[in-house]
Amino acid sequence: MELDDGTADAVLLAAPGRSLLIFTSAGCASCRLARQVLPTAALPVERLYWVDAERSGGLVQRYGVFHLPALFLIGDGDFFGPVQAPLREPALVAAIQAAAAREPEEIP
């Protein structure tokens, strides 16, 4: 599902379970890879949310996105922070599990 500056807060706060929020852009080769790899990976999340970083500058600023793709873990309306890992399933699973173990914060 695609989110933007106008829809992200309401959707993320209402989504039960774990969600992976992914910032991408059309001109980014790694982002294109993420769009291919992530939907078919067996990740410990219930859903993927995509944000076009070029069209959602407010979210980019609030989440402190400096490189793309940028991944963040949201769980039951709480923010667990960035998920930093290569775009390979085992590394992503480990990074998501590590993020889930952090103390949750409010969504930015």
C-alpha positions as YAML, in Angstrom:
chain: A
units: angstrom
residues:
- id: 1
  name: MET
  ca: [0.00, 0.00, 0.00]
- id: 2
  name: GLU
  ca: [1.24, 3.48, -0.86]
- id: 3
  name: LEU
  ca: [1.24, 6.19, 1.82]
- id: 4
  name: ASP
  ca: [1.91, 9.90, 1.60]
- id: 5
  name: ASP
  ca: [2.04, 13.00, 3.78]
- id: 6
  name: GLY
  ca: [-1.76, 13.06, 4.02]
- id: 7
  name: THR
  ca: [-2.46, 9.39, 4.76]
- id: 8
  name: ALA
  ca: [0.49, 7.97, 6.68]
- id: 9
  name: ASP
  ca: [-0.34, 8.98, 10.25]
- id: 10
  name: ALA
  ca: [-3.90, 7.67, 10.32]
- id: 11
  name: VAL
  ca: [-3.01, 4.42, 8.57]
- id: 12
  name: LEU
  ca: [0.08, 3.67, 10.66]
- id: 13
  name: LEU
  ca: [-1.64, 4.44, 13.96]
- id: 14
  name: ALA
  ca: [-4.58, 2.15, 13.09]
- id: 15
  name: ALA
  ca: [-2.63, -0.78, 11.63]
- id: 16
  name: PRO
  ca: [-2.52, -3.79, 13.96]
- id: 17
  name: GLY
  ca: [0.70, -5.78, 14.26]
- id: 18
  name: ARG
  ca: [4.02, -4.96, 12.64]
- id: 19
  name: SER
  ca: [4.39, -2.82, 9.53]
- id: 20
  name: LEU
  ca: [7.49, -1.99, 7.54]
- id: 21
  name: LEU
  ca: [7.48, 1.60, 6.26]
- id: 22
  name: ILE
  ca: [9.70, 1.87, 3.19]
- id: 23
  name: PHE
  ca: [10.82, 5.14, 1.60]
- id: 24
  name: THR
  ca: [11.84, 4.88, -2.06]
- id: 25
  name: SER
  ca: [12.14, 6.99, -5.20]
- id: 26
  name: ALA
  ca: [11.76, 6.18, -8.87]
- id: 27
  name: GLY
  ca: [15.35, 7.05, -9.82]
- id: 28
  name: CYS
  ca: [17.00, 4.87, -7.14]
- id: 29
  name: ALA
  ca: [18.35, 1.49, -8.31]
- id: 30
  name: SER
  ca: [18.39, 0.06, -4.77]
- id: 31
  name: CYS
  ca: [14.78, 1.19, -4.37]
- id: 32
  name: ARG
  ca: [13.77, -0.75, -7.47]
- id: 33
  name: LEU
  ca: [15.49, -3.78, -5.99]
- id: 34
  name: ALA
  ca: [13.61, -3.26, -2.70]
- id: 35
  name: ARG
  ca: [10.30, -3.18, -4.61]
- id: 36
  name: GLN
  ca: [11.20, -6.55, -6.15]
- id: 37
  name: VAL
  ca: [12.66, -8.28, -3.09]
- id: 38
  name: LEU
  ca: [10.61, -7.13, -0.12]
- id: 39
  name: PRO
  ca: [7.09, -8.18, -1.21]
- id: 40
  name: THR
  ca: [8.20, -11.81, -1.67]
- id: 41
  name: ALA
  ca: [10.48, -12.06, 1.36]
- id: 42
  name: ALA
  ca: [9.28, -13.95, 4.45]
- id: 43
  name: LEU
  ca: [9.62, -11.03, 6.85]
- id: 44
  name: PRO
  ca: [8.22, -10.90, 10.40]
- id: 45
  name: VAL
  ca: [5.77, -8.11, 9.52]
- id: 46
  name: GLU
  ca: [2.10, -8.13, 8.59]
- id: 47
  name: ARG
  ca: [2.35, -5.53, 5.84]
- id: 48
  name: LEU
  ca: [4.57, -3.25, 3.79]
- id: 49
  name: TYR
  ca: [3.84, 0.43, 3.33]
- id: 50
  name: TRP
  ca: [5.61, 2.36, 0.60]
- id: 51
  name: VAL
  ca: [6.34, 6.09, 0.55]
- id: 52
  name: ASP
  ca: [7.54, 7.95, -2.55]
- id: 53
  name: ALA
  ca: [10.21, 10.15, -0.97]
- id: 54
  name: GLU
  ca: [10.04, 12.64, -3.85]
- id: 55
  name: ARG
  ca: [6.33, 13.28, -3.25]
- id: 56
  name: SER
  ca: [6.22, 13.12, 0.54]
- id: 57
  name: GLY
  ca: [8.80, 15.61, 1.77]
- id: 58
  name: GLY
  ca: [7.04, 16.05, 5.10]
- id: 59
  name: LEU
  ca: [7.42, 12.37, 5.96]
- id: 60
  name: VAL
  ca: [11.01, 12.35, 4.73]
- id: 61
  name: GLN
  ca: [11.81, 15.21, 7.07]
- id: 62
  name: ARG
  ca: [9.91, 13.79, 10.07]
- id: 63
  name: TYR
  ca: [11.54, 10.37, 9.75]
- id: 64
  name: GLY
  ca: [14.99, 11.82, 9.10]
- id: 65
  name: VAL
  ca: [15.47, 9.97, 5.82]
- id: 66
  name: PHE
  ca: [18.98, 10.56, 4.44]
- id: 67
  name: HIS
  ca: [19.41, 7.62, 2.09]
- id: 68
  name: LEU
  ca: [17.11, 5.42, 0.05]
- id: 69
  name: PRO
  ca: [15.66, 2.97, 0.44]
- id: 70
  name: ALA
  ca: [14.97, 3.72, 4.09]
- id: 71
  name: LEU
  ca: [13.05, 1.20, 6.20]
- id: 72
  name: PHE
  ca: [11.33, 1.75, 9.54]
- id: 73
  name: LEU
  ca: [9.45, -0.63, 11.83]
- id: 74
  name: ILE
  ca: [6.04, 0.37, 13.16]
- id: 75
  name: GLY
  ca: [4.16, -1.92, 15.53]
- id: 76
  name: ASP
  ca: [0.61, -1.43, 16.78]
- id: 77
  name: GLY
  ca: [0.92, 2.34, 16.34]
- id: 78
  name: ASP
  ca: [4.35, 2.56, 17.97]
- id: 79
  name: PHE
  ca: [7.64, 3.48, 16.31]
- id: 80
  name: PHE
  ca: [10.53, 1.04, 16.72]
- id: 81
  name: GLY
  ca: [12.99, 2.95, 14.56]
- id: 82
  name: PRO
  ca: [15.05, 2.26, 11.47]
- id: 83
  name: VAL
  ca: [15.70, -1.17, 10.03]
- id: 84
  name: GLN
  ca: [19.18, -1.13, 8.56]
- id: 85
  name: ALA
  ca: [20.24, -4.22, 6.65]
- id: 86
  name: PRO
  ca: [21.19, -5.38, 3.18]
- id: 87
  name: LEU
  ca: [18.19, -6.28, 1.02]
- id: 88
  name: ARG
  ca: [18.58, -9.98, 1.75]
- id: 89
  name: GLU
  ca: [15.96, -11.92, 3.67]
- id: 90
  name: PRO
  ca: [18.10, -13.29, 6.55]
- id: 91
  name: ALA
  ca: [19.67, -9.90, 7.24]
- id: 92
  name: LEU
  ca: [16.32, -8.13, 7.06]
- id: 93
  name: VAL
  ca: [14.66, -10.63, 9.40]
- id: 94
  name: ALA
  ca: [17.46, -10.16, 11.96]
- id: 95
  name: ALA
  ca: [17.28, -6.36, 11.67]
- id: 96
  name: ILE
  ca: [13.49, -6.34, 12.07]
- id: 97
  name: GLN
  ca: [13.74, -8.57, 15.14]
- id: 98
  name: ALA
  ca: [16.42, -6.29, 16.62]
- id: 99
  name: ALA
  ca: [14.25, -3.22, 15.95]
- id: 100
  name: ALA
  ca: [11.23, -4.92, 17.56]
- id: 101
  name: ALA
  ca: [13.26, -5.43, 20.75]
- id: 102
  name: ARG
  ca: [13.81, -1.67, 21.15]
- id: 103
  name: GLU
  ca: [11.74, 0.47, 23.46]
- id: 104
  name: PRO
  ca: [8.88, 1.85, 21.35]
- id: 105
  name: GLU
  ca: [8.37, 5.56, 20.79]
- id: 106
  name: GLU
  ca: [5.63, 7.70, 19.33]
- id: 107
  name: ILE
  ca: [5.43, 7.78, 15.56]
- id: 108
  name: PRO
  ca: [7.35, 10.83, 14.30]
...
